[in-house]
Amino acid sequence: MSTSNASSTAPMESHPCAAQAVRMDRMYRLQRHFYDLTRKFYLLGRDDLLTKMNVQAGQTVLEVGCGTGRNLAILARRHPDVRFWGLDASTEMLKTAAATMERKKISERVVLRQALAEELDPEGLFGLARPFDTIFFSYSLSMIPTWEQAVEKAISSLAPQGHLHIVDFCDQMGLPAPLRWMIKRWLALFGVHHKPELVAALERMAGEGKCELQVKYLYGRYAFRADVSLSNARP
Ligand SMILES: C[S@@+](CC[C@H](N)C(=O)[O-])C[C@H]1O[C@@H](n2cnc3c(N)ncnc32)[C@H](O)[C@@H]1O
């Protein structure tokens, strides 16, 4: 298995969401160099998700919006007999991710591709004949305006017994109003917006028996985690 040369793949100009790839490259061209150092203080709940993720030997795991590859690198070190894939809109972020995998000597087990979440296709993009066992989004859906398509693609790319995990910003309703106001405005500078419709859509799916859902609110609703399981869903 090989790690793609992220820098050789240009953003897809023709796709209707291609502007997002250009935006992300612009945003992360410089930030990628200090991204991991700064984000560890405020992308909360990521490590708990990685620890609790039920990943079994021989399974396949994809992170959508993998950024610098920080999460995939942690998982790959922890699960040497699992295969990992990452996709991201930004070729800039993927340059850092590819370098991280090389440095940690795990590039053979982590495949990276430049693509949009909204056009996820396990076969077309990764040459995979079967869907993923686990797909996760870590602080990426809050940056994706067309998040419904991204979630739909993820669910349709999951095995019948598959798991989808999301950790992201919430509404901070458990925090003091001035702090909430500051966080909201600060996140907006980065094009990050909490999407209450996301959890509502997952709850609807669970209500219709399409999945099992657990939602956990973290740190005064600073963030939330949604664990979606297709395995016990009614046929
Ligand atoms: C805040 S970063 C999170 C990175 C990583 N998941 C983490 O936890 O550190 C969001 C990532 O989502 C990517 N992204 C934004 N829109 C995307 C889209 N439509 N498709 C794929 N990736 C996207 C960005 O390029 C960026 O790398």
The ligand as a Gaussian input file, in Angstrom:
#p B3LYP/6-31G(d) Opt

LIG

0 1
 C      -10.185000      22.009000      11.331000
 S       -9.381000      20.937000      10.182000
 C       -9.438000      19.372000      11.054000
 C       -8.306000      18.463000      10.643000
 C       -8.260000      17.118000      11.405000
 N       -9.447000      16.357000      11.159000
 C       -8.032000      17.313000      12.885000
 O       -8.833000      16.815000      13.697000
 O       -7.018000      17.929000      13.243000
 C      -10.620000      20.707000       8.939000
 C      -10.089000      20.005000       7.708000
 O      -11.182000      19.745000       6.835000
 C      -10.749000      19.957000       5.507000
 N      -11.921000      20.223000       4.660000
 C      -12.702000      21.325000       4.640000
 N      -13.686000      21.193000       3.726000
 C      -13.537000      19.960000       3.173000
 C      -14.248000      19.220000       2.178000
 N      -15.322000      19.741000       1.581000
 N      -13.813000      17.984000       1.864000
 C      -12.722000      17.454000       2.473000
 N      -12.008000      18.107000       3.407000
 C      -12.410000      19.341000       3.766000
 C       -9.800000      21.133000       5.609000
 O       -8.944000      21.225000       4.490000
 C       -9.075000      20.820000       6.901000
 O       -7.922000      20.045000       6.691000

